[in-house]
Amino acid sequence: MLLMKRHQETHRAFCLEYDKVARSLDRNLIGSSPSREAFGRWLKGHLKTKPHADHCRVLERMFPGHTVAELLAPYDPVGKDSGVHAMRPDPREAATRRREVFQLGATTLAIGLSESILRGPDLFEQALDSSNVGEARLLFLENEADRLGQKVPPPSVLPEALLHLASVRELLAYRQPAEAQRRLTRVGAKLSIVVGEIMFCANHFPLARRWYAAARRAADEAGDLYLGDLALTSAALMPTYSADPRSVLTTVTARLEHAVGATPAIAWMWGLAALAHASLGDRTAFERAISRSRTTLERCSADELQPGILSFQPERHTFYEARGRADLGDLDGTAEAVSRALASYDNSASNDPALVRFAYACALAKAGEIEEACRFATDAIRETPPTGPSITVVVRAHDFDALLNPTGAASADWREALADVRAPDPAMLQAMSPSRA
């Protein structure tokens, strides 16, 4: 199917493209394309084992984002367009869909026809837009990407994000006019950040890292430095919450050293750098970084400081200040920053208020005020959004509890609240950190 879209389904056309890609990998691979018989077996999927390792290298370079196993498997429109392995559908939803299709008549039960009905309108629009996507279609996809990025996306929006990504990929498969191509690629970068955030919050850290990397690649292709910075910053969240501050600094320092101008993404990077310095006990470096984060935000226009994951907000900066001061043992400074942060947040929209409370709870615990610390920590868990605590809240909850363990002192309310929050998987925490992967 991929070769048909590229008009390379003949053996000769395939071998020409194969040699072009092979040259970029290793000049010794030029001329190593498969024979006509082998190529025929690849197309039909009649293979008991993977092709030779050199063939695998070239194939995966020819089709970025696809493994050899996926390329040689039977074509699955749902799984392939989703960008990740097709998820198992909810049995009740699947049954409902089957009933709906059945009501349309027995002829719709032909193999593949029900899927054509369900995805037909989207595929038809893609065909209409294949060589020159219309302005209305572009605006729709751009608005959808911005809408999905206006808050921390819950898992329920994953199908929407993946469907829009499928549309973008189908349209990009046909070379669009330059400006349309750039706009589509920007939409793909935003949607990849959205999917990466969902994967991160759902504890699928290796997948999150891959999606953030895809977002950076798309941003680079579109020449959008800001989206590239957002993807880089999002990736730095994983070592931030896996107690690996040096990896955070490794991730953001090189970019900050060459940063020119003020954007929310740069302010966000300075905030994460400040947290890393505080975790390492470097008060001077923390004060410098958190100050740079604040002044960078102040230089941004109001239009740039949007809610959601595609920007960085003053209240999140204040949260970072509170957590950094807590890590440094500055109880008074933490209390003041916590007060400012909680006054700014809408508890129903984010897990950040819970993280703010944990920052203060940790500072109180270090100061020996265990009862008050447990009260703040208990409130943090019980006031998370309806979607439940994210992995960041889970990690901080167990970080806080570890502060109490040496003495064993803790309130009954805290123990009850903690019992509802499962401990983070150590293997997953390790996967969050690039230096440990």
SULMO-V111160 format. One line per field, one symbol per residue. ss: DSSP state (~ for helix, > for strand, _ for the rest). psi: psi as a letter, one per 30 degrees, with the letter a starting at -180 (. if undefined). burial: 1 if it has 16 or more other C-alpha atoms within 10 Angstrom, else 0. A space follows every 10 residues. Layout:
BEGIN
ss = ???
psi = ???
burial = ???
END
This chain:
BEGIN
ss = _~~~~~____ ~~~~~~~~~~ ~~~~~_~~~_ _____~~~~~ ~~~~______ __~~~~~~~~ ~~_____~~~ ~_____~~~~ ~~________ ~~~~~~~~~~ ~~~__~~~~_ __~~~~~~~~ ~~~~~~~~__ ____~~~~~~ ~~~~~~~~__ ____~~~~~~ ~~~~~~~~~~ ~~_____~~~ ~~~~~~~~~~ ~~~~~~~~~~ ~___~~~~~~ ~~~~~~~~~~ ~~__~~~~~~ ~~~~~~~~~~ ____~~~~~~ ~~~~~~~___ ___~~~~~~~ ~~~~~~~~~_ __~~~~~~~~ ~~~~~~~~~_ _~~~______ ___~~~~~~~ ~~~~~~~___ ~~~~~~~~~~ ~~~~______ _~~~~~~~~~ ~~~~~~___~ ~~~~~~~~~~ ~~________ ~~~~~~~~~~ ~~~~~_____ _~~~~~~~~_ _____~~~~~ ~~_~~~_
psi = eeeeffhgfl eeeeeeeeee eeefejfffk ggllleeeee eeefgikfll lkeeeeeeef eeikfkleee eglkkjeeee ffflkkkklk eeeeeeeeee eefflffffl kfeeeeeege eeeeeeeege fikleeeeee eeeeeeefgf ljklffgeee eeeeeeeeee effkjlleee eeeeeeeeee eeeeeeeeee fggieeeeee eeeeeeeeee efgjeeeeee eeeeefeefe gghieeeeee efeeeefgkk akleeeeeee eeeeeeeeef gjeeeeeeee eeeeeeeffk leffillafg akleeeeeee eeeeeeffgi eeeeeeeeee efffkjfffl feeeeeeeee eeeeeffgie eeeeeeeeee efgllfflkl eeeeeeefee efffeefgkk leeeeeeeff jkkkkeeeee ffjeff.
burial = 0000000110 1001100111 1100000011 0011000010 0110000000 1000101111 1000000100 1100000100 1110000000 0000000000 1000000100 0001000000 0000010011 0010000100 1101110110 1111000100 1111111111 1101010001 1111111111 1111111111 1011111111 1111111111 1101011111 1111111111 1111111110 1100000000 0111111111 1111111111 0010111011 1111011100 0000110111 1111111111 1111111111 1011101110 1100100011 1111111111 1111110001 1011111111 1001100011 1111111101 1011000001 0001001100 1001000011 1111000
END
